[in-house]
């Protein structure tokens, strides 16, 4: 699974989902109805930092 991630001062947006491998062209048509998903940037960063901390324990 792949997607484009746009980051602004206030948001993180996941969009344009697709499936790709090293040996085939990306498949985008099947995933056109997924997203976009918009996250508050501060919450997004906080969540990633918390998850990183758990992995380091």
N, C-alpha and C positions, 0 to 999 in steps of 0.2 A: 504494500500500500504506500502510495506517495501522495503528497499534496503540496500546494504552495502555501507559504506562511508569510503574511504581511504583518509588519509590526509598526505601530505608530506610537506616539507618546502615551496614549491611553488604552490602546487595544492590541490584541493579538488575534489575527484572523486566519483560520485554516480554510482553504478553498481549493477548487479544481483538483478533486481527488482522482486518483487513477491507480492502475496496477502496472508495474513494470519489473522486468528482470534484466540481467546483463545480456541475455541472448534473444530478446524479442522487443518489438516496438511497444511503447506504452499503450495500454488499453484505457481510454478515457470515457468512451461513450456509455459504458455500463454504470458509470459513477456520476453522471451529470446531475442527478437529483440529490446527491449528498452534499450537505453544507450550503452555504458557508456557516462556519461556527465562529462566533465572536466571543472573546474572553476579555475581561478586564485585565489589563497588563499587570497591575500590582498583584492581583490575586494569582495570576498565571505564574509569575516569577516566584511568589511565595510558595506555591504548591510544588514547583519544581525543586526549590531549595529544600523543602521538607522531605521530599522523596529522595533527594540526593543524600541528605543526612541519614536517612534510614538505611540506605545501601552501604554507607560507610561504617555503620555500627558493627 
